[in-house]
Amino acid sequence: MITFSKFKPLLIASMLLAGAFVSSCNSSKNVLYMQNSRYNHEEAIVNLNKIKVQPQDQISIVVSCKEPEVAALFNLLVANNRLGTGSSGSNNSGQIASYTVNGQGDINFPVLGKIHVAGLTRQEIGDYISKRLIDEGYVTDPIVTVEFGNLHFSVVGEVTGPGVYSINNDQVTLFEAIAMAGDLTIYGDRNVTVIREKDGKRTKYQVDLRDDSLFNSPAYYIQQNDVVYVEPNSVRAGQSTVNENNFKSVSLWISLASFLTTIAVLIFK
C-alpha cells in the first residue's frame, strides 16, 4: 500500500524549492535603487559637472543687441558656412549656422577671430564673447546665446529603449539618461557601466544603482559621447540556452509542485 509518508518529503521539497526560487526572483534587494539612502537629510553635491565643449563638438552662437545691423556682423549664417567658418555676409533665411570645434579646441568667430572654447561651458563661452564685444567697443549691450549642436550619449543593453539621445541641457545625470531610455528592464543588472572617451583616452566606470554612493561617482553626470551599458542579470543570462531556461523557469517549478500535489490528493482521496 502506498502511503503519504513516501511522498511527503518529495512534495515538501518541491514546494519549498519552487517558493524559494520565486522569492529569489522577486527579491527587492536585486532591483531597488539607492537602498541605503538617508531621507530628510541634506547632502552636499559633489562632482557637479556641467557639459563642457570638446573638439569636434558643434555649437551655435547668436549675438543680439539693440542694433540688429551690428549684431548681424557676429552671427554666422547658413549660406556663409559654405564659404568657410567665420566668413561674414547676409542671408535672407536668417538661419544660424553651427561652429565645429577644431582639434585644437578653437572656433573662428566673425570679427573677433580665433577663440578657444574647449573646456568651457555654454555660459562661460557666452560670457567670454560678451566681454570681448564690450571691451573692444563693438557692442555695448550684447546678449550672447550658445546652444549645443551634435552632442549626444548612448544607452545600450537591458533597457526599454536603447538608442542614441541628444544633449540639450548643461547637465544630464545618469538617472536622466536611464529615464530617457525607458528605465532598466527587470533583467538589467543594477551595476551599470559608463564608458567615457576624453582627450584621446577611454575610461570605464561602474556605478551600482542600488548604492547611495552613486552620487559621488565621476560618471553620475553624463558627458557627450558617453556610452551607458546595462548588462543582463543572471536570470537573463540563464535564459540564453534552452536547457538553462527550462531549468530556471518559474512556471516549470510551479507546474512540478502542482503535479505532485495532484498525485498526493488522488492517492489519499
N, C-alpha and C positions, 0 to 999 in steps of 0.2 A: 504494500500500500504506500502510495506517495504521500508524504507528509509535508506540511508547510515549512517545517524546520529545515528541510533540504533546500528550499528556495529562498528562505528568509535572508540569509547573508548576501546572496547574489542580488536579490531585489533591493535591499537597503544600499548596497554598494553602488548599484547602478543609479539609483535616485540621488544619492549623495554626490556622485561624480557629475551627473547632469546639473545638479543645483550649483555645485562649486564652479563648473565651467561657465554657466550663465552668470553667476555672481562676478567671476573674474572679468568677463567681457564687459560688464556694466560698471566696473569699479570706477568711481569718480576720480580717484587719485591719478588715473591714467589720462584723463581728458580735461579736467578743470584747469583753468588758467589762474596764475597768481595765488596759489593755495596758501601761502604763508603771509598774505597781505595783512597790514595793520590798518584798521579803519578809524576814521575820525582823528587822524594823526597827520600833521603837516610834515612833508619831507622836502628837503632841498633838491632842486632839479640839477642833476649833473649831466655832463656831456651834451649840453644843449647845443645842437649842431644844425645850423641853417644851411641850406643848399648854397654852395659856392661854385662859381663858374670855373670850368676846366677847359683845356684845349679841346677843340673840335665841337664844343657846345655852340648852339645857335641862340642868339638873343636879339630882341628888338629894342630900340631906344628911341623914344619920342620926346622931343623938346617942345614945350608950349610956353607962350608968353602973351602979353597984351598986343604985341605986334606980330601977326601971323607971317608977314613977309620976312621978318627977321628970323623967326623960328624955323621957317622953311629951309634956311641955309644949313641947318644942322640935322635935318631929317632925311634919312636915306630912303628914296622911293624905289618901287619895284623895277621900273624901267631902267633906272640908273644903275641898278645892280648888275645889269648885263655888261656895263662898261667897266665894271671893277668896283670893288668895295671902297667907299669913301668919295666917289665922284659926286658932283652936285648938279642940280638942274631941276626941272619941273616935270610933273606928270599929272595928267588930268584925272587919273584914277585915284590919286591920293593914298594909295596903299603903301604902307611902310614895309620896307624890306628888312630882312634879318642879317645880322653880322655873324659870320662864322669865326670863332676864336681860333687863331692860328696855333701852330705847335709851340710857339714861344709864349702863348697866353695873351697875345695882343689883338686889337682891332684897329682899323684905320678909320678914325672918326672925321666927318667933314669939318674942315677949318682947323680943328684942334690937332689933327694928325694922329699919330700912333698913341694908343692908350693901352696900358697893361691892365687887364681885367681879371686874369686868372687868380683864383684865391679870394675873390671878393664876392660879397652877397649882392643881390639886386639893389638893396638900399645903399650899400657902400658905393656901387658904381654910379647910381643916380646922384648921390651927394658929391662925389668927386667931380663929375661933369658939371653939375650946377655951380660948384665953387669956382671952377676954372672959367666958366662963361661970365661969371660976375667979376672975378679978379682981373680978367683980361679985357673987360669992358665991352663984351659983345652983347650981353643981355643983363638987364637989371633985375628982372623978376622971373627967372626961368622955373619951370616945373618939368622935371625930367622923370619920365616913366620907363622902367625897364621890365621887360617880360621875357620869360623863358620860351624857347622855341622847340627844340627836339629832345628835351630832357625826358628820360623815362627810366623805369625799372621793370624787372620781370619777376613773376611768381610762377613756379612750376612744381609739379608733384601732386600730393594728395590734398588739393584744394578744389572747391566747387567750380571756380572759373579760372584756370591757369591762363596766363597771357602776358602781354606787354602793356604797361599802364603809364600814362603821361604824368609828368610832374608839373603842377601849376602853382604850387604853394612854396613858400620859403622853407617849410618843414613838413616832412612826411615821416610819421612814426611807423614802426614795424606793425603795430596793430592796425593802423590805417591801410598799410599795404595789404595785409591779410584780409581786411574787410573789403577792399576793392576786388579781391579775388574770390569773394563769397565765403570766406572763412575756411578753416580746415575741415575736411571730412572726418567722420568718426574713425576712419582708418589712418589718419595722419598722425605721425609721431610728433608729440608736442615739443621735442627738442629739435628746433629748425636750424638750418644752415643759411648764412648770408655770405655770398661771395662778392667781394669788392675789388675792383681794379682801379688803381690810382697811381699816378706818377710812374707808370711802367711796372708796377708791382701788383701781385694778386694776393689778397689775404682772405682767409676763410674764418668766419666766426660761427660759433654755436651758441644759440640762445634758447634756454629752456623756458618755454612759456608758462610752465607750472610754478616757476620760482619767481618770487617778487624781485629778486636781484636783477631781472632782465632790464629794468630801467637804467641800470648802471652800465650796460653793455655799450661799447662804441658802435654797435650795429643797431641799436634801438632806433636811431634816427637814420632813415634810408637816404642814400646818396644816389645821384644819377648813375645809371648803368649797373646798379646792384642787381644781383640775382638771389631771390629768396627761394630756397629749395626745401620742400616738406617731404621727408622720407615716409614710406609706408611703415606702419607699425607691424608687430609680429603677427597679428591676425591677418592683415592683408598679405603679408609675405607668405604666410602659411597657405593662402589660397592660390598661390602661384602654380601649384600642382594639384592634380585631381585627387591623389591619394591623401595629401595633407588636408585638402579642403573637406574631403569626406570625413576624415578623422576628427577634424576640429569643428565640424558643423554642429551648431546648437540643436538644429532640428533632428539630427541623427541621434543624439543622446536622449532627447525628449521622446523620440519615437521608440528607442530601445527601452526606456523606463516604462512607457505606456504599454509596450508589448508584454513585458514581464509582469506588469501589474494585471493585465488581462488574463494571462495564463494562471496567475495565482487565484484570481477571482473564479475562473472556470473550475479549477481543481477543488476549491473549498466551498463551492456553491452548494 
